[in-house]
Amino acid sequence: MNRGNGFVPFFNLIISTMLEEKIKNLVNERCLQDDLKDCFLVDVQLSKSNRLTVFIDSDEGVSYAKCRQISRYLEAEIEENGWLPQKYTLDVSSPGAEKPMKILRQFHKHVGRELKIKLKDGQEITGDLLKIDGQTLEISSTKADNIEIDFNDVQQASIIIKFK
């Protein structure tokens, strides 16, 4: 193969994307089981150095035990199927409060907290998350009346962390 034409990196990207999808499916399946049904997948990232990072969240809070359960499950599947070389790193963790929220389910446990939201049209809104109705977020605003935002219009949303 000619490495100068970009074929090999493109091929590796396809393989990486396929593996990420397999991992996503495994985590989603595992989170349907009774002992982890309050957990859900946020993101999967596979680096060129064979570091697989899986971010999960939970309606009740992510514990070390939950991360360990998912990690052991994934490790067994990866090794049984030979999806990664012998030397790889697997990290399963919560995305943390400083990371932007990616899926609607993450917002539910943050009702009452202050958020900074950037919309796809570039507009930025800061305010307390008052409630969620289906796909609609209701945000308090100091600039106007409460604002209703369709979740599909959100590009990025982060919790504003306050120290007392």
Backbone torsions as a table, in degrees:
resi	resn	phi	psi	omega
1	MET	NA	145.2	179.6
2	ASN	-91.0	115.9	-179.0
3	ARG	-77.6	-16.7	-177.8
4	GLY	-74.5	-18.3	-176.9
5	ASN	-94.5	1.7	177.9
6	GLY	84.8	1.9	-177.2
7	PHE	-64.6	-46.9	-177.1
8	VAL	-63.2	-48.7	177.6
9	PRO	-60.4	-37.5	178.8
10	PHE	-65.1	-42.5	177.6
11	PHE	-60.3	-44.9	179.2
12	ASN	-63.0	-36.1	178.0
13	LEU	-64.0	-40.9	179.1
14	ILE	-64.9	-45.2	179.1
15	ILE	-61.6	-44.3	179.8
16	SER	-61.6	-43.5	179.7
17	THR	-64.2	-41.0	178.6
18	MET	-63.7	-41.3	179.0
19	LEU	-66.7	-41.4	177.1
20	GLU	-58.7	-40.7	178.5
21	GLU	-64.7	-40.8	177.5
22	LYS	-61.6	-43.6	179.9
23	ILE	-64.5	-43.5	178.0
24	LYS	-57.7	-45.9	179.7
25	ASN	-61.8	-42.4	179.0
26	LEU	-62.1	-45.9	-179.1
27	VAL	-64.6	-43.8	179.0
28	ASN	-61.2	-41.1	177.0
29	GLU	-63.5	-44.0	-178.0
30	ARG	-65.0	-35.0	-178.9
31	CYS	-74.5	-7.0	174.7
32	LEU	-83.8	-15.0	-178.6
33	GLN	-76.6	150.3	-171.7
34	ASP	-51.0	-41.8	-174.9
35	ASP	-72.7	-13.3	179.9
36	LEU	-130.8	20.2	-173.9
37	LYS	-67.7	-14.3	175.8
38	ASP	-87.3	-2.9	-179.2
39	CYS	-95.6	156.2	176.6
40	PHE	-152.6	153.1	-178.8
41	LEU	-78.2	136.8	174.8
42	VAL	-106.3	-47.2	-176.5
43	ASP	-162.8	155.9	173.8
44	VAL	-132.2	132.3	178.2
45	GLN	-133.5	130.6	176.6
46	LEU	-119.4	120.0	-179.0
47	SER	-91.5	167.0	178.4
48	LYS	-62.4	-24.2	-178.9
49	SER	-89.1	18.0	178.8
50	ASN	62.1	37.6	172.5
51	ARG	-100.7	115.2	179.6
52	LEU	-102.1	118.6	-179.9
53	THR	-115.8	125.5	-179.4
54	VAL	-119.4	123.0	177.7
55	PHE	-105.1	124.7	176.2
56	ILE	-119.8	159.2	173.3
57	ASP	-135.3	174.4	-176.2
58	SER	-150.8	148.1	176.3
59	ASP	-66.8	-27.4	-176.4
60	GLU	-102.5	-6.7	-175.8
61	GLY	108.4	140.7	-177.1
62	VAL	-88.8	123.7	177.9
63	SER	-104.1	163.7	175.7
64	TYR	-59.3	-39.7	-178.4
65	ALA	-62.0	-41.2	179.1
66	LYS	-65.7	-43.0	177.9
67	CYS	-61.9	-41.8	-179.5
68	ARG	-64.6	-40.6	179.3
69	GLN	-60.8	-46.6	-179.3
70	ILE	-68.8	-39.6	178.9
71	SER	-60.5	-47.5	-179.8
72	ARG	-64.5	-38.7	177.7
73	TYR	-62.5	-48.0	-179.9
74	LEU	-64.9	-43.6	-179.7
75	GLU	-57.1	-44.3	179.5
76	ALA	-62.7	-43.5	-180.0
77	GLU	-67.0	-44.0	-179.5
78	ILE	-61.4	-46.0	-177.0
79	GLU	-72.7	-38.8	179.2
80	GLU	-63.2	-37.8	-177.5
81	ASN	-93.8	-6.9	179.3
82	GLY	64.1	36.4	-176.4
83	TRP	-73.3	-26.1	-179.8
84	LEU	-129.0	157.4	176.2
85	PRO	-62.2	167.3	-178.6
86	GLN	-56.7	-35.0	-179.9
87	LYS	-98.6	102.9	174.9
88	TYR	-145.2	163.7	177.7
89	THR	-119.4	133.0	177.8
90	LEU	-120.0	121.8	176.3
91	ASP	-120.8	126.5	174.4
92	VAL	-121.0	122.6	-177.7
93	SER	-156.1	173.2	171.6
94	SER	-78.7	147.2	179.1
95	PRO	-66.9	-19.9	-179.5
96	GLY	85.1	156.0	-175.9
97	ALA	-68.2	-22.9	-177.5
98	GLU	-80.9	-13.3	-179.8
99	LYS	-85.3	143.2	176.4
100	PRO	-61.3	145.6	176.9
101	MET	-78.9	139.1	-174.9
102	LYS	-112.3	-28.3	-176.5
103	ILE	-125.0	152.3	-174.5
104	LEU	-56.3	-38.6	-176.6
105	ARG	-59.6	-27.3	178.3
106	GLN	-66.2	-29.6	-175.0
107	PHE	-68.7	-31.4	-172.8
108	HIS	-57.1	-38.9	-178.3
109	LYS	-81.5	1.1	-179.5
110	HIS	-112.1	14.8	174.5
111	VAL	-60.0	131.5	-178.3
112	GLY	98.2	-12.2	180.0
113	ARG	-96.5	156.9	179.1
114	GLU	-83.8	133.8	-179.0
115	LEU	-123.1	154.5	169.1
116	LYS	-115.2	120.5	-174.6
117	ILE	-120.4	130.2	173.3
118	LYS	-109.7	124.3	-179.6
119	LEU	-87.3	162.1	-179.1
120	LYS	-63.2	-24.1	178.2
121	ASP	-84.5	3.3	177.0
122	GLY	96.8	-15.3	180.0
123	GLN	-66.3	142.0	177.1
124	GLU	-117.0	137.3	-178.0
125	ILE	-130.7	134.4	175.1
126	THR	-124.1	132.7	179.0
127	GLY	174.7	173.4	179.6
128	ASP	-78.8	138.1	174.3
129	LEU	-77.3	110.3	-175.2
130	LEU	-85.0	-44.3	179.5
131	LYS	-165.5	167.8	176.7
132	ILE	-127.8	127.4	178.3
133	ASP	-125.7	101.3	-175.9
134	GLY	65.2	-114.0	179.5
135	GLN	-100.1	5.4	-173.8
136	THR	-104.6	127.5	175.6
137	LEU	-98.7	132.0	174.6
138	GLU	-106.1	122.5	-175.3
139	ILE	-118.5	135.4	173.5
140	SER	-76.6	151.0	179.8
141	SER	-140.2	138.9	176.6
142	THR	-81.1	-18.1	-177.2
143	LYS	-88.7	-22.6	-175.8
144	ALA	-154.9	-173.7	172.5
145	ASP	-64.3	173.9	176.8
146	ASN	-53.4	145.0	-176.8
147	ILE	-111.8	134.4	173.8
148	GLU	-102.8	130.4	-176.9
149	ILE	-126.3	129.3	173.5
150	ASP	-74.1	130.3	-178.2
151	PHE	-55.3	-33.0	-180.0
152	ASN	-66.6	-16.1	178.3
153	ASP	-89.6	-4.9	-177.4
154	VAL	-84.3	125.0	174.5
155	GLN	-88.0	-42.7	-177.8
156	GLN	-155.8	142.7	177.9
157	ALA	-141.8	133.1	179.9
158	SER	-131.3	149.8	174.9
159	ILE	-79.1	136.6	174.3
160	ILE	-89.3	113.9	-176.5
161	ILE	-86.1	126.7	-179.5
162	LYS	-117.3	136.9	176.1
163	PHE	-108.6	133.3	-178.6
164	LYS	-98.2	NA	NA
